[in-house]
Amino acid sequence: MLLLRRQALAIGIALASLGALGARAAPSEIRLDWATYSPVSVVLKEEGFLEKALEKDGIGVRWVQSLGSNKALEFLNAGSLDFGSSASAAALIARVNGNPIKSVYVYSKAEWTALVTKPGAGVETIADLRGKRVAVTRGTDPHIFLIRALARENIPASEVKLVLLQHGDGRLALQRGDVDAWAGLDPIMASAELQDGAKLFYRDPSLNSWGALNVREDFAKENPALVDAVLAAYAKARQWALDHPDETRALLAKAAKLPEDVIARQLERTQLAYTPLGDAETATVVAAGEALAQAGVIPADTDVKATTDALIDRRFDAKLTN
């Protein structure tokens, strides 16, 4: 109850602070993404909490679907989105590569990726991936998960044949036998598991990073009150999702065009309870970054801790708990 009161207060502060935009012209609209790997974003879009909050200020909301962290981050870098949903480790790669973003909110923590194969593919362990074809979406948490899993087993990534495909195409390639394994992402992974008989042969929740809501750095600097308003709306949508699990499952099933039992499997692996940005979240990104530097995915001399500190901005999220 205390958390709910704090979130209600944060919403009130965020809405009141929009009046402070005053002399500086506010944007006519905010551009956000929604993604099936971010259930709260689907609830936020469908329930219209942000539209209602901004209506009196004449600010519209434009929604764009992201099919993966890589797409969300590309949209942010191109300036076609103000807020985008990605894995936190993927956001770090983007920041290393010069994408000027800030991670300001944890939209979920989930075991949303694992390594997937199909019966008869001859893959039972990580070691079996040597010389095999593995579908992966570069720059996403499944890609990072694969790299870290290989490193843990002392298998050079060069010994695996990466087939670069978007997540849905990776699932289809596995189904057709064009690849031997796939670095999967929910809910597509849950669909492959339940509908195709695919097998999650390598799982480790600790190698999954958390869901980061990212904002363009210049947008956050110029429009801090709007960042507050977006996070307050996310907090409201998250609480709605927790209070209405059946409706949330139905909304996500409709958005993903998947059966509700598939979405139920995804949600079993997804923690929607509010998690403030803190030291544990920073440590997760640093650990992923160090593994990526060792594997050569990012430059070996990258100052991972400094880059993570530049990426994660706790100022806005802190207002939800204070």
C-alpha positions in Angstrom: 0.0 0.0 0.0 2.9 2.4 0.8 4.3 1.8 -2.7 0.9 2.5 -4.3 0.6 5.7 -2.4 4.1 6.7 -3.5 3.2 5.9 -7.1 0.0 7.9 -6.9 1.9 10.8 -5.5 4.5 10.5 -8.3 1.7 10.6 -10.9 0.3 13.7 -9.3 3.7 15.4 -9.2 4.4 14.4 -12.8 1.1 15.8 -14.1 1.4 19.0 -12.1 5.0 19.5 -13.3 3.8 19.6 -16.9 2.5 23.1 -16.2 6.1 24.1 -15.6 6.8 23.6 -19.3 5.3 27.1 -19.6 7.6 29.4 -21.5 9.3 26.6 -23.4 7.1 25.0 -26.0 6.3 21.4 -25.2 6.5 18.8 -28.0 3.2 18.3 -29.8 3.5 14.5 -29.3 5.5 11.9 -27.5 6.7 8.9 -29.5 6.9 5.6 -27.7 7.3 2.0 -28.7 5.4 -1.0 -27.6 6.7 -4.6 -27.8 5.3 -8.0 -27.1 8.4 -8.7 -24.9 7.3 -5.8 -22.7 3.8 -6.6 -21.4 3.5 -3.4 -19.5 4.0 -1.4 -22.8 1.0 -3.3 -24.3 -1.2 -2.5 -21.3 -0.1 1.2 -21.4 -0.9 1.4 -25.1 -4.3 -0.3 -24.9 -5.5 1.3 -21.8 -4.6 4.8 -22.8 -3.2 6.0 -19.5 -0.6 8.3 -21.0 -3.0 9.8 -23.5 -5.4 10.7 -20.7 -2.7 12.2 -18.7 -1.4 14.4 -21.5 -4.7 15.3 -23.1 -5.3 18.5 -21.1 -1.8 19.8 -22.3 -2.6 19.1 -25.9 0.2 16.6 -26.2 -0.5 13.5 -28.4 1.0 10.0 -28.2 2.4 8.1 -31.2 3.0 4.3 -30.8 5.5 2.3 -32.8 6.0 -1.4 -32.5 9.5 -2.7 -31.8 10.2 -6.2 -33.0 13.4 -6.5 -30.9 15.8 -4.5 -28.8 17.9 -3.8 -31.9 14.9 -2.1 -33.6 14.0 -0.1 -30.6 17.5 1.2 -30.2 17.8 1.9 -33.9 14.6 4.0 -33.7 16.0 5.9 -30.8 19.3 6.6 -32.5 17.5 7.8 -35.6 15.4 10.2 -33.5 12.1 8.5 -34.6 11.3 7.5 -31.0 11.6 9.4 -27.8 11.2 6.2 -25.6 12.2 2.7 -26.5 12.1 -0.7 -24.8 15.1 -2.9 -24.8 17.1 -5.3 -22.8 19.5 -3.4 -20.5 22.6 -5.2 -21.8 21.5 -4.3 -25.4 21.2 -0.7 -24.3 24.8 -0.8 -23.1 26.0 -2.0 -26.5 24.1 0.8 -28.1 25.6 3.4 -25.7 29.1 2.0 -26.4 28.4 2.5 -30.1 27.5 6.1 -29.6 23.7 5.9 -29.2 22.9 8.8 -26.8 20.3 7.2 -24.6 19.5 6.9 -20.9 17.9 3.9 -19.2 15.4 5.3 -16.8 13.1 2.5 -15.7 12.8 -1.2 -15.3 9.7 -2.3 -17.1 10.1 -6.0 -16.2 12.6 -8.7 -15.1 12.1 -11.9 -17.1 13.7 -15.1 -18.2 12.8 -14.1 -21.7 15.7 -15.8 -23.5 17.1 -19.3 -23.7 18.8 -21.4 -26.3 16.3 -23.5 -28.3 16.5 -26.5 -30.6 14.2 -29.0 -32.1 14.1 -32.8 -31.7 16.5 -34.5 -34.0 18.8 -31.5 -34.5 21.6 -33.2 -32.6 21.9 -30.5 -30.0 21.7 -31.3 -26.3 24.4 -29.1 -24.7 26.3 -25.9 -25.5 29.3 -28.1 -26.6 27.1 -29.5 -29.4 26.9 -26.0 -31.0 30.4 -26.3 -32.4 30.1 -26.1 -36.1 26.3 -25.7 -35.9 24.1 -23.0 -37.3 22.4 -20.8 -34.7 19.8 -18.1 -35.5 20.3 -14.9 -33.5 19.2 -11.3 -33.6 22.4 -9.2 -33.3 22.4 -6.6 -30.5 19.6 -8.2 -28.5 19.6 -10.0 -25.1 19.3 -13.4 -26.9 22.5 -12.6 -28.8 24.2 -11.5 -25.5 22.9 -14.6 -23.8 24.4 -16.8 -26.5 27.8 -15.1 -26.2 27.9 -15.4 -22.5 26.8 -19.0 -22.5 29.5 -19.9 -25.0 32.1 -18.0 -22.9 31.0 -19.9 -19.8 31.7 -23.2 -21.5 35.0 -21.9 -23.0 33.7 -22.2 -26.6 34.9 -19.4 -28.9 32.0 -17.7 -30.7 34.0 -18.2 -34.0 33.3 -21.9 -33.7 29.5 -21.3 -34.1 27.9 -20.3 -37.4 25.7 -17.3 -36.5 22.7 -16.8 -38.8 21.5 -13.2 -38.4 17.7 -13.1 -38.4 15.0 -11.1 -36.6 13.4 -13.1 -33.7 10.3 -14.3 -35.6 12.4 -15.4 -38.6 14.8 -17.3 -36.3 11.9 -19.3 -34.9 10.8 -20.1 -38.5 14.3 -21.1 -39.5 14.5 -23.5 -36.6 11.1 -24.9 -37.5 12.1 -25.5 -41.1 15.5 -27.0 -40.2 17.5 -24.2 -41.7 19.4 -23.8 -38.4 20.2 -26.2 -35.7 19.5 -23.9 -32.8 18.0 -20.5 -32.0 18.6 -17.9 -29.4 15.0 -17.4 -28.6 12.9 -14.5 -27.2 9.5 -14.7 -25.5 6.7 -14.8 -26.4 7.9 -16.2 -29.7 10.0 -18.7 -27.8 7.0 -19.8 -25.7 5.1 -20.3 -29.0 7.9 -22.5 -30.4 8.0 -24.4 -27.2 4.2 -25.1 -27.0 3.3 -25.2 -30.7 6.4 -26.6 -32.4 7.6 -28.9 -29.8 10.9 -26.9 -29.5 13.2 -27.6 -26.6 14.8 -25.0 -24.4 18.1 -26.9 -24.0 20.1 -24.2 -22.2 18.5 -21.9 -19.6 20.0 -19.6 -17.0 18.0 -16.7 -15.7 21.1 -15.0 -14.3 22.3 -14.4 -17.9 19.2 -12.6 -18.8 19.4 -8.8 -18.4 16.4 -6.7 -17.3 14.0 -4.7 -19.4 15.1 -1.1 -19.8 12.9 1.7 -20.8 15.3 4.1 -22.6 14.9 7.7 -23.5 16.8 9.9 -25.9 19.3 11.9 -23.8 18.4 15.2 -25.4 14.7 14.6 -24.9 15.2 13.9 -21.2 17.3 17.0 -20.8 14.8 19.3 -22.5 11.6 17.7 -21.2 12.1 16.2 -17.7 8.5 16.8 -16.8 7.4 14.6 -19.7 9.8 11.9 -18.7 8.2 12.0 -15.2 4.7 11.8 -16.9 5.7 8.7 -19.0 7.2 6.9 -16.0 4.1 7.7 -13.9 1.9 6.3 -16.6 4.1 3.2 -16.8 3.7 2.7 -13.0 -0.1 2.9 -13.4 -0.1 0.4 -16.3 2.2 -2.0 -14.3 -0.2 -1.9 -11.4 -3.2 -2.4 -13.7 -1.4 -5.5 -15.2 -0.8 -6.9 -11.7 -4.4 -6.3 -10.6 -5.9 -7.7 -13.9 -3.9 -10.8 -14.9 -6.6 -12.3 -17.1 -7.1 -9.1 -19.0 -3.4 -8.5 -19.3 -3.0 -12.0 -20.8 -5.8 -11.4 -23.2 -4.4 -8.0 -24.3 -0.9 -9.5 -24.9 -2.3 -12.5 -26.8 -4.2 -10.1 -29.1 -1.2 -7.9 -29.6 1.2 -10.8 -30.3 -1.5 -12.8 -32.3 -0.7 -15.8 -30.2 -2.9 -18.2 -28.1 -3.4 -17.3 -24.4 -1.6 -20.5 -23.3 1.5 -19.2 -25.0 1.2 -15.8 -23.3 0.6 -17.6 -20.0 3.9 -19.4 -20.4 5.7 -16.1 -21.2 4.1 -14.4 -18.1 5.2 -17.3 -15.9 8.7 -16.3 -16.7 8.1 -12.6 -16.3 8.4 -10.5 -13.1 6.1 -7.5 -13.4 6.4 -6.3 -9.8 8.0 -2.9 -9.5 11.8 -2.9 -9.3 13.5 0.4 -8.7 16.8 1.1 -10.5 19.5 0.3 -8.0 22.9 -1.3 -7.5 21.7 -4.8 -8.5 20.5 -3.5 -11.9 23.8 -1.7 -12.4 25.8 -4.8 -11.5 23.8 -6.9 -14.0 24.7 -4.6 -16.9 28.3 -4.4 -15.8 28.6 -8.2 -15.7 27.1 -8.4 -19.2 29.4 -5.7 -20.5 32.5 -7.3 -19.2 31.6 -10.6 -20.8 30.9 -8.8 -24.1 34.3 -7.0 -24.0 36.0 -10.4 -23.3 34.2 -11.9 -26.3 35.1 -9.0 -28.6 31.5 -7.9 -29.1 32.4 -4.5 -27.8 36.0 -3.1 -27.7 38.2 -4.8 -25.2 39.3 -1.5 -23.7 35.8 -0.3 -23.0 35.3 1.2 -19.6 32.2 -0.8 -18.9 31.5 0.6 -15.4 31.8 4.2 -16.6 29.7 3.5 -19.7 27.0 1.8 -17.5 27.0 4.8 -15.1 26.5 7.1 -18.1 23.7 4.9 -19.4 21.6 4.4 -16.2 19.9 7.5 -14.9 18.1 6.9 -11.6 16.8 10.5 -11.1 13.4 9.9 -12.7 12.7 6.5 -11.3 13.7 7.6 -7.8 10.6 9.9 -7.8 8.4 6.9 -7.9 9.7 5.7 -4.5 10.4 8.9 -2.6 
